[in-house]
Amino acid sequence: LQGEEGFGIDPAVLDRMAQEVKELVELGVQVGVVIGGGNLFRGAGLAEAGMNRVVGDHMGMLATVMNGLAMRDALHRAYVNARVMSAIPLKGVCDDYNWADAIRELRQGRVVIFSAGTGNPFFTT
């Protein structure tokens, strides 16, 4: 999502990705997106500098949620129905991950954006 800047979120990249996903949905493809957060935060470098690895991993998980929210917004602007599901509960921000709900959403033609990885430290997206 970072585009040419090397950091952050490039709206042009988001919009292009949303259009590509829209084309897949219009073809009848069930689309699930596993989104990373490296454009916003990289915990590995901070862990090497002394930050607690678990704290860094939690921050990385939150970065994936931020990217998921941005992607959902871009999809909604492209008139694509999408849900963000998070492996860590963030009430009022996005839905908790639930495999049965995710399958139902996919079968109904909605895009599901999976964020926060597995919800556990020491696993990378």
MMTF fields as JSON, N, C-alpha, C and O atoms, coordinates in Angstrom:
{
  "mmtfVersion": "1.0.0",
  "mmtfProducer": "UNKNOWN",
  "numBonds": 499,
  "numAtoms": 500,
  "numGroups": 125,
  "numChains": 1,
  "numModels": 1,
  "chainsPerModel": [1],
  "groupsPerChain": [125],
  "chainIdList": ["A"],
  "bondAtomList": [4, 2, 8, 6, 12, 10, 16, 14, 20, 18, 24, 22, 28, 26, 32, 30, 36, 34, 40, 38, 44, 42, 48, 46, 52, 50, 56, 54, 60, 58, 64, 62, 68, 66, 72, 70, 76, 74, 80, 78, 84, 82, 88, 86, 92, 90, 96, 94, 100, 98, 104, 102, 108, 106, 112, 110, 116, 114, 120, 118, 124, 122, 128, 126, 132, 130, 136, 134, 140, 138, 144, 142, 148, 146, 152, 150, 156, 154, 160, 158, 164, 162, 168, 166, 172, 170, 176, 174, 180, 178, 184, 182, 188, 186, 192, 190, 196, 194, 200, 198, 204, 202, 208, 206, 212, 210, 216, 214, 220, 218, 224, 222, 228, 226, 232, 230, 236, 234, 240, 238, 244, 242, 248, 246, 252, 250, 256, 254, 260, 258, 264, 262, 268, 266, 272, 270, 276, 274, 280, 278, 284, 282, 288, 286, 292, 290, 296, 294, 300, 298, 304, 302, 308, 306, 312, 310, 316, 314, 320, 318, 324, 322, 328, 326, 332, 330, 336, 334, 340, 338, 344, 342, 348, 346, 352, 350, 356, 354, 360, 358, 364, 362, 368, 366, 372, 370, 376, 374, 380, 378, 384, 382, 388, 386, 392, 390, 396, 394, 400, 398, 404, 402, 408, 406, 412, 410, 416, 414, 420, 418, 424, 422, 428, 426, 432, 430, 436, 434, 440, 438, 444, 442, 448, 446, 452, 450, 456, 454, 460, 458, 464, 462, 468, 466, 472, 470, 476, 474, 480, 478, 484, 482, 488, 486, 492, 490, 496, 494],
  "bondOrderList": [1, 1, 1, 1, 1, 1, 1, 1, 1, 1, 1, 1, 1, 1, 1, 1, 1, 1, 1, 1, 1, 1, 1, 1, 1, 1, 1, 1, 1, 1, 1, 1, 1, 1, 1, 1, 1, 1, 1, 1, 1, 1, 1, 1, 1, 1, 1, 1, 1, 1, 1, 1, 1, 1, 1, 1, 1, 1, 1, 1, 1, 1, 1, 1, 1, 1, 1, 1, 1, 1, 1, 1, 1, 1, 1, 1, 1, 1, 1, 1, 1, 1, 1, 1, 1, 1, 1, 1, 1, 1, 1, 1, 1, 1, 1, 1, 1, 1, 1, 1, 1, 1, 1, 1, 1, 1, 1, 1, 1, 1, 1, 1, 1, 1, 1, 1, 1, 1, 1, 1, 1, 1, 1, 1],
  "groupList": [{"groupName": "LEU", "atomNameList": ["N", "CA", "C", "O"], "elementList": ["N", "C", "C", "O"], "formalChargeList": [0, 0, 0, 0], "bondAtomList": [1, 0, 2, 1, 3, 2], "bondOrderList": [1, 1, 2], "singleLetterCode": "L", "chemCompType": "L-PEPTIDE LINKING"}, {"groupName": "GLN", "atomNameList": ["N", "CA", "C", "O"], "elementList": ["N", "C", "C", "O"], "formalChargeList": [0, 0, 0, 0], "bondAtomList": [1, 0, 2, 1, 3, 2], "bondOrderList": [1, 1, 2], "singleLetterCode": "Q", "chemCompType": "L-PEPTIDE LINKING"}, {"groupName": "GLY", "atomNameList": ["N", "CA", "C", "O"], "elementList": ["N", "C", "C", "O"], "formalChargeList": [0, 0, 0, 0], "bondAtomList": [1, 0, 2, 1, 3, 2], "bondOrderList": [1, 1, 2], "singleLetterCode": "G", "chemCompType": "PEPTIDE LINKING"}, {"groupName": "GLU", "atomNameList": ["N", "CA", "C", "O"], "elementList": ["N", "C", "C", "O"], "formalChargeList": [0, 0, 0, 0], "bondAtomList": [1, 0, 2, 1, 3, 2], "bondOrderList": [1, 1, 2], "singleLetterCode": "E", "chemCompType": "L-PEPTIDE LINKING"}, {"groupName": "PHE", "atomNameList": ["N", "CA", "C", "O"], "elementList": ["N", "C", "C", "O"], "formalChargeList": [0, 0, 0, 0], "bondAtomList": [1, 0, 2, 1, 3, 2], "bondOrderList": [1, 1, 2], "singleLetterCode": "F", "chemCompType": "L-PEPTIDE LINKING"}, {"groupName": "ILE", "atomNameList": ["N", "CA", "C", "O"], "elementList": ["N", "C", "C", "O"], "formalChargeList": [0, 0, 0, 0], "bondAtomList": [1, 0, 2, 1, 3, 2], "bondOrderList": [1, 1, 2], "singleLetterCode": "I", "chemCompType": "L-PEPTIDE LINKING"}, {"groupName": "ASP", "atomNameList": ["N", "CA", "C", "O"], "elementList": ["N", "C", "C", "O"], "formalChargeList": [0, 0, 0, 0], "bondAtomList": [1, 0, 2, 1, 3, 2], "bondOrderList": [1, 1, 2], "singleLetterCode": "D", "chemCompType": "L-PEPTIDE LINKING"}, {"groupName": "PRO", "atomNameList": ["N", "CA", "C", "O"], "elementList": ["N", "C", "C", "O"], "formalChargeList": [0, 0, 0, 0], "bondAtomList": [1, 0, 2, 1, 3, 2], "bondOrderList": [1, 1, 2], "singleLetterCode": "P", "chemCompType": "L-PEPTIDE LINKING"}, {"groupName": "ALA", "atomNameList": ["N", "CA", "C", "O"], "elementList": ["N", "C", "C", "O"], "formalChargeList": [0, 0, 0, 0], "bondAtomList": [1, 0, 2, 1, 3, 2], "bondOrderList": [1, 1, 2], "singleLetterCode": "A", "chemCompType": "L-PEPTIDE LINKING"}, {"groupName": "VAL", "atomNameList": ["N", "CA", "C", "O"], "elementList": ["N", "C", "C", "O"], "formalChargeList": [0, 0, 0, 0], "bondAtomList": [1, 0, 2, 1, 3, 2], "bondOrderList": [1, 1, 2], "singleLetterCode": "V", "chemCompType": "L-PEPTIDE LINKING"}, {"groupName": "ARG", "atomNameList": ["N", "CA", "C", "O"], "elementList": ["N", "C", "C", "O"], "formalChargeList": [0, 0, 0, 0], "bondAtomList": [1, 0, 2, 1, 3, 2], "bondOrderList": [1, 1, 2], "singleLetterCode": "R", "chemCompType": "L-PEPTIDE LINKING"}, {"groupName": "MET", "atomNameList": ["N", "CA", "C", "O"], "elementList": ["N", "C", "C", "O"], "formalChargeList": [0, 0, 0, 0], "bondAtomList": [1, 0, 2, 1, 3, 2], "bondOrderList": [1, 1, 2], "singleLetterCode": "M", "chemCompType": "L-PEPTIDE LINKING"}, {"groupName": "LYS", "atomNameList": ["N", "CA", "C", "O"], "elementList": ["N", "C", "C", "O"], "formalChargeList": [0, 0, 0, 0], "bondAtomList": [1, 0, 2, 1, 3, 2], "bondOrderList": [1, 1, 2], "singleLetterCode": "K", "chemCompType": "L-PEPTIDE LINKING"}, {"groupName": "ASN", "atomNameList": ["N", "CA", "C", "O"], "elementList": ["N", "C", "C", "O"], "formalChargeList": [0, 0, 0, 0], "bondAtomList": [1, 0, 2, 1, 3, 2], "bondOrderList": [1, 1, 2], "singleLetterCode": "N", "chemCompType": "L-PEPTIDE LINKING"}, {"groupName": "HIS", "atomNameList": ["N", "CA", "C", "O"], "elementList": ["N", "C", "C", "O"], "formalChargeList": [0, 0, 0, 0], "bondAtomList": [1, 0, 2, 1, 3, 2], "bondOrderList": [1, 1, 2], "singleLetterCode": "H", "chemCompType": "L-PEPTIDE LINKING"}, {"groupName": "THR", "atomNameList": ["N", "CA", "C", "O"], "elementList": ["N", "C", "C", "O"], "formalChargeList": [0, 0, 0, 0], "bondAtomList": [1, 0, 2, 1, 3, 2], "bondOrderList": [1, 1, 2], "singleLetterCode": "T", "chemCompType": "L-PEPTIDE LINKING"}, {"groupName": "TYR", "atomNameList": ["N", "CA", "C", "O"], "elementList": ["N", "C", "C", "O"], "formalChargeList": [0, 0, 0, 0], "bondAtomList": [1, 0, 2, 1, 3, 2], "bondOrderList": [1, 1, 2], "singleLetterCode": "Y", "chemCompType": "L-PEPTIDE LINKING"}, {"groupName": "SER", "atomNameList": ["N", "CA", "C", "O"], "elementList": ["N", "C", "C", "O"], "formalChargeList": [0, 0, 0, 0], "bondAtomList": [1, 0, 2, 1, 3, 2], "bondOrderList": [1, 1, 2], "singleLetterCode": "S", "chemCompType": "L-PEPTIDE LINKING"}, {"groupName": "CYS", "atomNameList": ["N", "CA", "C", "O"], "elementList": ["N", "C", "C", "O"], "formalChargeList": [0, 0, 0, 0], "bondAtomList": [1, 0, 2, 1, 3, 2], "bondOrderList": [1, 1, 2], "singleLetterCode": "C", "chemCompType": "L-PEPTIDE LINKING"}, {"groupName": "TRP", "atomNameList": ["N", "CA", "C", "O"], "elementList": ["N", "C", "C", "O"], "formalChargeList": [0, 0, 0, 0], "bondAtomList": [1, 0, 2, 1, 3, 2], "bondOrderList": [1, 1, 2], "singleLetterCode": "W", "chemCompType": "L-PEPTIDE LINKING"}],
  "groupTypeList": [0, 1, 2, 3, 3, 2, 4, 2, 5, 6, 7, 8, 9, 0, 6, 10, 11, 8, 1, 3, 9, 12, 3, 0, 9, 3, 0, 2, 9, 1, 9, 2, 9, 9, 5, 2, 2, 2, 13, 0, 4, 10, 2, 8, 2, 0, 8, 3, 8, 2, 11, 13, 10, 9, 9, 2, 6, 14, 11, 2, 11, 0, 8, 15, 9, 11, 13, 2, 0, 8, 11, 10, 6, 8, 0, 14, 10, 8, 16, 9, 13, 8, 10, 9, 11, 17, 8, 5, 7, 0, 12, 2, 9, 18, 6, 6, 16, 13, 19, 8, 6, 8, 5, 10, 3, 0, 10, 1, 2, 10, 9, 9, 5, 4, 17, 8, 2, 15, 2, 13, 7, 4, 4, 15, 15],
  "groupIdList": [1, 2, 3, 4, 5, 6, 7, 8, 9, 10, 11, 12, 13, 14, 15, 16, 17, 18, 19, 20, 21, 22, 23, 24, 25, 26, 27, 28, 29, 30, 31, 32, 33, 34, 35, 36, 37, 38, 39, 40, 41, 42, 43, 44, 45, 46, 47, 48, 49, 50, 51, 52, 53, 54, 55, 56, 57, 58, 59, 60, 61, 62, 63, 64, 65, 66, 67, 68, 69, 70, 71, 72, 73, 74, 75, 76, 77, 78, 79, 80, 81, 82, 83, 84, 85, 86, 87, 88, 89, 90, 91, 92, 93, 94, 95, 96, 97, 98, 99, 100, 101, 102, 103, 104, 105, 106, 107, 108, 109, 110, 111, 112, 113, 114, 115, 116, 117, 118, 119, 120, 121, 122, 123, 124, 125],
  "secStructList": [7, 7, 4, 4, 4, 1, 1, 1, 7, 7, 2, 2, 2, 2, 2, 2, 2, 2, 2, 2, 2, 2, 2, 2, 2, 2, 6, 6, 7, 7, 7, 3, 3, 3, 7, 7, 7, 6, 6, 6, 7, 7, 2, 2, 2, 2, 2, 2, 6, 6, 7, 7, 2, 2, 2, 2, 2, 2, 2, 2, 2, 2, 2, 2, 2, 2, 2, 2, 2, 2, 2, 2, 2, 2, 2, 2, 2, 6, 6, 7, 7, 3, 3, 3, 3, 3, 1, 1, 7, 7, 6, 6, 6, 1, 3, 3, 7, 7, 2, 2, 2, 2, 2, 2, 2, 2, 2, 6, 6, 7, 3, 3, 3, 3, 3, 1, 6, 6, 1, 1, 6, 6, 7, 7, 7],
  "xCoordList": [0.803, 0.0, 0.841, 0.311, 2.147, 2.987, 3.342, 3.707, 3.255, 3.593, 5.066, 5.915, 5.357, 6.745, 7.435, 8.663, 6.676, 7.25, 8.071, 8.973, 7.775, 8.516, 7.968, 8.473, 6.938, 6.333, 4.933, 4.677, 4.038, 2.687, 1.772, 2.043, 0.686, -0.336, -0.502, -0.749, -0.368, -0.546, -1.984, -2.344, -2.814, -4.211, -4.355, -5.315, -3.425, -3.498, -3.317, -3.973, -2.435, -2.23, -3.489, -3.932, -4.055, -5.295, -6.398, -7.068, -6.579, -7.643, -7.417, -8.363, -6.166, -5.866, -6.16, -6.752, -5.747, -6.003, -7.501, -7.979, -8.235, -9.687, -10.335, -11.245, -9.881, -10.43, -10.103, -10.935, -8.888, -8.503, -9.341, -9.771, -9.567, -10.403, -11.839, -12.494, -12.318, -13.676, -13.849, -14.877, -12.854, -12.923, -13.052, -13.807, -12.319, -12.41, -13.799, -14.386, -14.315, -15.643, -16.696, -17.598, -16.576, -17.537, -17.467, -18.433, -16.333, -16.187, -16.731, -16.779, -17.134, -17.658, -16.627, -16.916, -15.425, -14.361, -14.604, -14.917, -14.457, -14.521, -13.157, -12.142, -13.127, -11.86, -11.678, -12.478, -10.604, -10.141, -8.761, -7.907, -8.544, -7.279, -6.583, -7.136, -5.377, -4.546, -3.606, -2.769, -3.754, -3.038, -1.931, -2.109, -0.807, 0.33, 0.355, -0.561, 1.409, 1.52, 2.897, 3.178, 3.774, 5.156, 5.334, 6.367, 4.356, 4.45, 4.269, 4.643, 3.7, 3.467, 4.376, 4.76, 4.722, 5.512, 6.258, 5.706, 7.518, 8.324, 8.919, 9.816, 8.408, 8.836, 10.193, 10.855, 10.623, 11.88, 13.056, 13.899, 13.121, 14.218, 14.22, 15.278, 13.04, 12.953, 13.3, 13.875, 12.963, 13.332, 14.844, 15.399, 15.514, 16.978, 17.56, 18.66, 16.815, 17.283, 16.905, 17.219, 16.227, 15.93, 14.459, 14.126, 13.559, 12.136, 11.696, 12.153, 10.812, 10.243, 9.592, 8.778, 9.946, 9.466, 7.944, 7.325, 7.344, 5.89, 5.21, 4.228, 5.726, 5.167, 5.288, 4.337, 6.45, 6.649, 5.706, 5.165, 5.507, 4.593, 3.158, 2.416, 2.766, 1.416, 1.246, 0.195, 2.266, 2.204, 2.078, 1.342, 2.796, 2.694, 1.299, 0.784, 0.683, -0.686, -1.633, -2.509, -1.458, -2.309, -2.092, -3.031, -0.862, -0.595, -1.366, -1.834, -1.506, -2.273, -3.744, -4.416, -4.243, -5.639, -5.808, -6.793, -4.859, -4.925, -4.971, -5.763, -4.127, -4.144, -5.463, -5.988, -5.992, -7.273, -8.399, -9.254, -8.402, -9.423, -9.295, -10.295, -8.063, -7.841, -8.309, -8.914, -8.027, -8.446, -9.961, -10.552, -10.591, -12.059, -12.661, -13.621, -12.105, -12.609, -12.488, -13.42, -11.346, -11.149, -12.138, -12.681, -12.374, -13.337, -14.746, -15.491, -15.113, -16.441, -16.598, -17.662, -15.546, -15.614, -15.749, -16.259, -15.29, -15.432, -16.735, -16.953, -17.589, -18.879, -18.719, -19.46, -17.727, -17.51, -17.776, -17.203, -18.631, -18.96, -17.811, -17.39, -17.306, -16.148, -16.253, -16.86, -15.645, -15.554, -14.105, -13.361, -13.714, -12.407, -12.633, -13.47, -11.882, -11.898, -10.51, -9.498, -10.481, -9.217, -9.065, -10.022, -7.854, -7.548, -7.432, -7.4, -7.37, -7.409, -8.666, -8.941, -9.429, -10.682, -10.451, -9.636, -11.178, -11.125, -12.558, -12.923, -13.344, -14.768, -14.989, -14.343, -15.902, -16.232, -15.348, -15.628, -14.278, -13.351, -13.521, -13.633, -13.538, -13.717, -14.301, -14.443, -14.631, -15.224, -14.141, -13.03, -14.483, -13.595, -13.563, -14.572, -12.402, -12.317, -13.144, -13.06, -13.941, -14.71, -14.792, -15.312, -14.289, -14.189, -15.546, -15.665, -16.58, -17.906, -18.465, -19.059, -18.274, -18.727, -17.967, -18.547, -16.668, -15.856, -16.329, -16.463, -16.579, -17.048, -18.401, -18.626, -19.288, -20.607, -20.481, -21.149, -19.629, -19.429, -18.886, -19.353, -17.908, -17.335, -18.387, -18.46, -19.191, -20.24, -21.288, -21.941, -21.442, -22.407, -21.795, -22.429, -20.562, -19.928, -19.216, -18.816, -19.058, -18.361, -16.87, -16.464, -16.075, -14.634, -14.378, -14.944, -13.53, -13.141, -11.663, -10.822, -11.364, -9.99, -9.568, -10.147, -8.559, -8.075, -6.909, -5.935, -7.011, -5.954, -5.516, -6.173, -4.413, -3.799, -3.192, -2.989, -2.905, -2.236, -2.987, -4.196, -2.271, -2.901, -3.352, -4.01, -2.997, -3.301, -2.264, -2.413, -1.214, -0.163, 1.179, 1.477, 1.998, 3.337, 4.189, 3.862, 5.271, 6.264, 5.808, 6.468, 4.69, 4.237, 4.116, 3.531, 4.653, 4.591, 3.487, 3.13, 2.956, 1.934, 2.565, 1.878],
  "yCoordList": [-1.205, 0.0, 1.262, 2.362, 1.116, 2.286, 3.045, 4.217, 2.447, 3.159, 3.497, 2.747, 4.627, 5.033, 5.646, 5.724, 6.074, 6.78, 5.882, 6.363, 4.601, 3.699, 3.62, 2.848, 4.408, 4.392, 4.971, 5.845, 4.496, 5.046, 4.392, 3.3, 5.085, 4.576, 5.545, 6.733, 5.044, 5.843, 5.641, 4.532, 6.695, 6.555, 6.01, 5.296, 6.331, 5.829, 4.313, 3.626, 3.794, 2.345, 1.68, 0.65, 2.272, 1.739, 1.666, 0.643, 2.756, 2.805, 1.782, 1.145, 1.625, 0.638, -0.771, -1.578, -1.064, -2.388, -2.639, -3.74, -1.618, -1.763, -2.081, -2.907, -1.44, -1.714, -3.134, -3.802, -3.591, -4.958, -5.987, -6.989, -5.732, -6.629, -6.598, -7.637, -5.415, -5.281, -6.139, -6.796, -6.132, -6.947, -8.431, -9.157, -8.877, -10.278, -10.6, -11.628, -9.709, -9.917, -9.988, -10.824, -9.105, -9.094, -10.368, -10.718, -11.063, -12.347, -13.51, -14.65, -13.214, -14.249, -14.908, -15.917, -14.351, -14.901, -14.492, -13.336, -15.446, -15.127, -14.581, -15.257, -13.362, -12.69, -12.487, -11.824, -13.077, -12.818, -12.189, -12.675, -11.121, -10.389, -10.508, -10.113, -11.051, -11.068, -9.89, -9.844, -8.945, -7.682, -7.56, -7.92, -7.055, -6.836, -5.404, -4.622, -5.074, -3.736, -3.127, -2.093, -3.772, -3.317, -1.916, -1.291, -1.408, -0.038, 0.984, 2.146, 0.562, 1.467, 1.188, 2.11, -0.079, -0.422, -1.726, -2.692, -1.738, -2.962, -3.181, -2.456, -4.183, -4.441, -5.093, -4.954, -5.805, -6.554, -5.629, -5.945, -4.505, -3.562, -2.997, -2.838, -2.693, -2.171, -3.245, -2.939, -4.485, -5.577, -5.685, -5.909, -5.525, -5.562, -4.398, -4.499, -3.283, -2.109, -2.163, -1.241, -3.245, -3.41, -3.4, -3.698, -3.065, -3.084, -4.52, -5.448, -4.688, -5.994, -6.54, -5.861, -7.759, -8.347, -8.469, -8.233, -8.834, -8.99, -7.643, -7.561, -6.596, -5.253, -4.856, -4.348, -5.088, -4.766, -5.544, -4.993, -6.827, -7.635, -7.141, -7.11, -6.756, -6.206, -4.916, -4.685, -4.088, -2.855, -3.183, -2.516, -4.207, -4.638, -5.136, -4.865, -5.868, -6.338, -5.156, -5.176, -4.138, -2.948, -2.244, -1.689, -2.263, -1.664, -2.396, -1.767, -3.72, -4.455, -4.077, -4.041, -3.796, -3.354, -1.993, -1.763, -1.102, 0.216, 0.063, 0.725, -0.804, -1.048, -1.673, -1.345, -2.567, -3.188, -2.176, -2.245, -1.239, -0.187, 0.683, 1.06, 0.999, 1.8, 1.048, 1.637, -0.26, -1.063, -1.17, -1.07, -1.374, -1.444, -0.143, -0.158, 0.974, 2.27, 2.406, 2.864, 2.011, 2.089, 1.183, 1.561, -0.006, -0.916, -0.341, -0.423, 0.236, 0.843, 1.993, 2.157, 2.783, 3.874, 3.344, 4.038, 2.102, 1.459, 0.646, -0.106, 0.806, 0.105, -1.409, -2.173, -1.821, -3.237, -3.439, -2.739, -4.38, -4.661, -5.439, -6.471, -4.943, -5.571, -5.462, -4.536, -6.431, -6.447, -6.638, -7.381, -5.96, -6.194, -7.085, -6.791, -8.169, -9.043, -9.03, -9.094, -8.945, -8.874, -10.068, -10.496, -10.595, -11.691, -11.203, -12.013, -9.881, -9.317, -8.447, -7.668, -8.568, -7.821, -6.307, -5.802, -5.61, -4.144, -3.637, -3.092, -3.825, -3.497, -2.071, -1.131, -1.932, -0.627, -0.201, 0.798, -0.956, -0.62, -1.59, -1.182, -2.872, -3.908, -5.137, -5.184, -6.123, -7.349, -8.289, -8.329, -9.044, -10.105, -11.203, -11.478, -11.827, -12.943, -14.11, -14.494, -14.663, -15.872, -16.608, -16.068, -17.83, -18.523, -18.738, -18.609, -19.064, -19.298, -18.013, -18.035, -16.892, -15.603, -15.253, -14.748, -15.523, -15.211, -16.017, -15.472, -17.296, -18.146, -17.648, -17.573, -17.313, -16.807, -15.527, -15.371, -14.619, -13.359, -13.623, -13.029, -14.505, -14.832, -15.442, -15.098, -16.338, -16.976, -15.97, -16.173, -14.889, -13.85, -12.803, -11.796, -13.047, -12.152, -10.961, -10.04, -10.975, -9.875, -10.185, -11.344, -9.136, -9.274, -9.296, -8.494, -10.21, -10.262, -9.908, -10.527, -8.906, -8.458, -8.975, -8.602, -9.834, -10.439, -9.613, -9.371, -9.181, -8.349, -8.898, -9.762, -8.386, -8.746, -10.142, -10.739, -10.658, -11.955, -13.045, -13.2, -13.805, -14.866, -14.349, -15.066, -13.105, -12.556, -12.927, -12.601, -13.609, -14.063, -13.479, -13.382, -13.086, -12.612, -13.741, -14.919, -13.368, -14.281, -14.953, -15.874, -14.504, -14.975, -13.766, -12.756, -13.851, -12.72, -12.922, -14.052, -11.815, -11.883, -12.354, -12.484],
  "zCoordList": [0.0, 0.0, 0.0, -0.155, 0.172, 0.377, -0.892, -0.804, -2.036, -3.265, -3.339, -2.859, -3.942, -4.195, -2.977, -2.942, -1.997, -0.854, 0.066, 0.752, 0.089, 0.954, 2.361, 3.176, 2.668, 3.998, 3.898, 3.07, 4.726, 4.764, 3.743, 3.244, 3.446, 2.54, 1.387, 1.597, 0.182, -1.03, -1.519, -1.913, -1.5, -1.934, -3.35, -3.638, -4.23, -5.608, -5.64, -6.423, -4.799, -4.721, -4.162, -4.669, -3.123, -2.548, -3.593, -3.732, -4.324, -5.33, -6.437, -6.899, -6.863, -7.903, -7.406, -8.124, -6.177, -5.613, -5.473, -5.745, -5.051, -4.903, -6.242, -6.308, -7.302, -8.631, -9.082, -9.697, -8.776, -9.142, -8.383, -8.953, -7.103, -6.306, -6.833, -6.926, -7.174, -7.715, -8.97, -9.138, -9.841, -11.061, -10.719, -11.365, -9.707, -9.284, -8.746, -9.084, -7.905, -7.323, -8.425, -8.377, -9.418, -10.525, -11.362, -12.04, -11.319, -12.006, -11.167, -11.63, -9.943, -9.06, -8.17, -7.526, -8.124, -7.283, -5.828, -5.544, -4.916, -3.495, -3.091, -3.26, -2.557, -2.277, -0.777, -0.116, -0.262, 1.088, 0.985, 0.244, 1.72, 1.663, 3.015, 4.041, 3.011, 4.219, 4.082, 3.182, 4.979, 4.817, 5.854, 7.018, 5.423, 6.311, 6.824, 6.568, 7.549, 8.118, 8.001, 8.607, 7.21, 7.12, 6.575, 6.817, 5.848, 5.347, 6.467, 6.31, 7.593, 8.716, 9.904, 10.624, 10.114, 11.292, 11.064, 10.537, 11.468, 11.417, 12.803, 13.234, 13.485, 14.85, 14.969, 15.997, 13.937, 14.036, 14.325, 15.165, 13.648, 13.86, 15.264, 15.872, 15.781, 17.142, 18.165, 19.21, 17.881, 18.786, 18.868, 19.944, 17.721, 17.715, 18.506, 19.048, 18.571, 19.305, 20.78, 21.532, 21.206, 22.617, 22.992, 24.139, 22.062, 22.394, 22.642, 21.975, 23.6, 23.884, 22.623, 21.997, 22.25, 20.995, 20.963, 19.925, 22.083, 22.124, 21.891, 21.153, 22.512, 22.306, 20.839, 20.247, 20.263, 18.849, 17.945, 16.986, 18.25, 17.447, 17.582, 16.6, 18.788, 18.962, 18.165, 17.567, 18.156, 17.361, 15.875, 15.147, 15.43, 14.04, 13.702, 12.617, 14.634, 14.416, 14.246, 13.382, 15.064, 14.946, 13.613, 13.042, 13.117, 11.8, 10.709, 9.76, 10.83, 9.818, 9.871, 8.841, 11.062, 11.188, 10.518, 9.818, 10.729, 10.079, 8.56, 7.89, 8.022, 6.576, 6.138, 5.075, 6.952, 6.631, 6.568, 5.686, 7.5, 7.491, 6.247, 5.637, 5.878, 4.666, 3.426, 2.53, 3.374, 2.224, 2.164, 1.089, 3.316, 3.341, 2.836, 2.067, 3.263, 2.815, 1.301, 0.64, 0.756, -0.699, -1.425, -2.463, -0.886, -1.505, -1.447, -2.423, -0.317, -0.211, -1.205, -1.804, -1.38, -2.369, -3.787, -4.666, -4.016, -5.329, -5.402, -6.352, -4.393, -4.329, -4.23, -4.848, -3.431, -3.141, -1.653, -0.818, -1.325, 0.06, 0.694, 0.171, 1.818, 2.459, 3.97, 4.507, 4.642, 6.103, 6.507, 5.868, 7.574, 8.186, 9.398, 10.252, 9.463, 10.633, 11.255, 10.557, 12.57, 13.29, 14.223, 14.869, 14.281, 15.197, 16.638, 17.564, 16.839, 18.185, 18.279, 17.366, 19.361, 19.464, 19.495, 20.267, 18.649, 18.603, 18.435, 17.393, 19.464, 19.432, 18.942, 19.406, 18.009, 17.463, 16.305, 15.643, 16.053, 14.967, 13.805, 12.65, 14.126, 13.104, 13.785, 15.007, 12.974, 13.506, 14.025, 13.497, 15.064, 15.531, 14.474, 13.823, 14.309, 13.367, 13.877, 15.044, 12.982, 13.239, 11.917, 10.941, 11.868, 10.577, 9.93, 8.712, 10.71, 10.125, 9.522, 8.444, 10.22, 9.68, 8.41, 7.45, 8.409, 7.224, 6.02, 4.924, 6.212, 5.114, 4.607, 3.399, 5.52, 5.122, 4.3, 3.277, 4.746, 4.02, 2.619, 1.647, 2.517, 1.208, 0.285, -0.895, 0.819, 0.005, -0.462, -1.485, 0.291, -0.077, -1.008, -1.321, -1.446, -2.401, -1.794, -2.506, -0.485, 0.174, 0.269, 0.359, 0.247, 0.447, 1.948, 2.692, 2.389, 3.798, 3.885, 3.235, 4.696, 4.917, 6.289, 7.31, 6.301, 7.533, 8.067, 7.353, 9.327, 9.898, 11.254, 11.835, 11.733, 13.019, 13.013, 14.07, 11.837, 11.733, 12.463, 12.288, 13.285, 14.078, 15.438, 16.192, 15.751, 17.065, 18.105, 19.283, 17.675, 18.587, 18.181, 16.99, 19.162, 18.821, 18.251, 18.396, 17.609, 17.028, 15.733, 15.253, 15.163, 13.852, 12.949, 13.341, 11.755, 10.834, 9.808, 9.472, 9.319, 8.282, 6.998, 5.984]
}
